[in-house]
Amino acid sequence: MTHEHEMSVMRLLYHTSRRHMNRIHSALSEHEVYPGQPPLMFALAHENGQSQKDLAAKLEIKASTLTVMLNRMERNGIVQRKPDEHDQRISRIYLTDKGFELLNIVRETLGSLEKQALQGLTEEEIRQLSGLLSRIHRNIRGTEPDAEAVSDRSQDGLQTLLDDQGEKV
């Protein structure tokens, strides 16, 4: 395989992912759910009441980025912050009833868009595609600084999010 061919595969992967993410954003923005929020919602549905620090680590985002996301979600009534019962310095994050209702819409939307994206592919082709993309993901992750620590943390966080949707990495 030539380097040019590899670049075209990665370019196609990038543009496909970008277009798919734009469609997700367009579909969810009418419900006041914005990029980055669905993984946070899935993480809270899996384990409600996590600390901001734990959420930032699981989602692999900066604490400041998470704070901005949480402020917006709190204003929109999707999450609620509560002080930890044992340590008032720690804020625990909870999905509200509205958050759980929106999570159902997020699940339906993501499922519908994935079904549409995979239309015309056989189950075997989908399994093959998933396997190939997982290998590419592991290859890229393996080249990151402190790859083993990032890999373990990323794998755990990603698997938590996918488990909620019944998927395996």
C-alpha positions in Angstrom: 0.0 0.0 0.0 1.4 3.4 -0.9 1.6 6.4 1.3 -0.7 8.3 -1.1 -3.3 5.6 -0.8 -3.1 5.7 3.1 -3.6 9.5 3.0 -6.7 9.1 0.8 -8.2 6.6 3.2 -7.5 8.9 6.2 -8.9 11.9 4.3 -12.0 10.0 3.4 -12.3 8.9 7.1 -11.9 12.5 8.2 -14.5 13.9 5.8 -17.0 11.1 6.5 -16.6 11.6 10.2 -16.9 15.3 9.9 -20.0 15.2 7.8 -21.6 12.7 10.2 -20.8 14.8 13.2 -22.3 17.9 11.4 -25.5 15.9 10.8 -25.7 14.9 14.5 -25.1 18.5 15.5 -27.9 19.7 13.2 -30.4 17.1 14.4 -29.6 17.6 18.1 -29.3 21.4 18.2 -33.0 21.8 17.9 -33.2 20.1 21.3 -30.5 22.3 22.8 -28.0 19.4 22.8 -24.6 20.5 21.4 -21.4 18.8 20.4 -19.6 17.1 23.2 -22.7 16.8 25.3 -24.0 13.4 24.2 -20.8 11.5 25.5 -21.2 13.4 28.8 -24.9 12.4 29.0 -24.1 8.8 28.3 -21.4 8.8 31.0 -23.9 10.2 33.5 -26.6 7.8 32.5 -24.0 5.0 33.1 -23.1 6.5 36.5 -25.0 9.5 37.6 -23.4 11.7 40.3 -19.8 11.6 39.1 -17.4 14.3 40.1 -16.3 16.9 37.5 -12.7 15.6 37.8 -13.7 12.0 37.0 -15.9 13.1 34.1 -13.1 15.2 32.6 -10.8 12.2 32.8 -13.3 9.8 31.3 -14.2 12.1 28.5 -10.5 13.1 28.0 -11.2 16.8 28.0 -9.8 19.7 30.0 -11.6 20.6 33.3 -12.2 24.1 31.9 -13.9 22.7 28.8 -16.1 20.5 30.9 -17.0 23.5 33.1 -18.2 25.5 30.1 -20.2 22.5 28.9 -21.7 21.9 32.3 -22.6 25.6 32.7 -24.6 25.5 29.4 -26.2 22.2 30.2 -27.2 23.5 33.7 -28.7 26.6 32.2 -30.7 24.4 29.8 -31.9 22.2 32.7 -30.1 19.0 31.5 -27.8 18.6 34.4 -27.6 19.7 38.0 -24.5 20.2 40.2 -24.7 19.1 43.9 -22.0 19.2 46.5 -20.6 15.9 47.6 -22.1 14.7 50.9 -18.7 14.0 52.4 -16.5 16.6 50.8 -18.0 20.0 50.0 -15.1 20.9 47.7 -16.3 18.2 45.2 -19.2 18.9 42.9 -21.3 15.9 41.7 -23.0 16.1 38.4 -26.5 14.6 37.9 -28.7 14.3 34.8 -32.1 15.9 35.5 -35.4 14.4 34.4 -35.2 16.6 31.3 -31.6 15.3 30.8 -32.9 11.7 30.8 -35.7 12.6 28.4 -33.2 14.3 26.1 -30.9 11.3 26.3 -33.7 9.2 24.8 -33.9 11.6 21.9 -30.1 11.5 21.6 -30.1 7.7 21.4 -32.9 7.7 18.8 -31.2 10.3 16.7 -27.8 8.6 16.8 -29.4 5.3 16.0 -31.3 6.7 13.1 -28.3 8.5 11.7 -26.1 5.4 12.0 -28.7 3.3 10.3 -28.9 5.8 7.5 -25.1 5.9 7.2 -24.8 2.1 7.1 -27.7 1.6 4.7 -26.9 -0.9 2.0 -24.1 -2.6 4.0 -24.5 -6.2 5.0 -24.1 -7.3 8.7 -20.7 -8.9 7.7 -19.6 -5.7 6.0 -20.5 -3.7 9.1 -18.5 -6.1 11.3 -15.5 -5.9 9.0 -15.7 -2.1 8.9 -16.0 -1.9 12.6 -13.0 -4.2 13.0 -10.9 -2.2 10.6 -11.8 1.1 12.2 -11.0 -0.3 15.6 -7.6 -1.4 14.4 -6.9 2.1 12.9 -8.1 3.6 16.2 -5.7 1.4 18.2 -2.8 2.2 15.8 -3.3 5.9 16.2 -3.7 5.7 19.9 -0.5 3.7 20.1 1.5 6.6 18.7 0.3 9.1 21.3 2.6 10.3 24.1 2.3 8.1 27.1 0.2 5.8 24.8 -0.3 3.1 27.4 -1.8 5.4 30.0 -3.9 7.2 27.4 -4.9 3.9 25.9 -6.2 2.5 29.1 -8.0 5.6 30.1 -9.4 6.1 26.6 -10.5 2.5 26.3 -12.2 2.5 29.7 -14.0 5.8 29.0 -15.0 4.9 25.4 -16.2 1.4 26.5 -18.3 3.0 29.2 -20.0 5.2 26.6 -20.4 2.4 24.1 -21.7 -0.1 26.7 -24.6 2.2 27.2 -25.5 1.7 23.5 -24.7 -2.0 23.6 -21.5 -1.9 21.6 -18.0 -3.3 22.2 -14.6 -1.8 21.2 
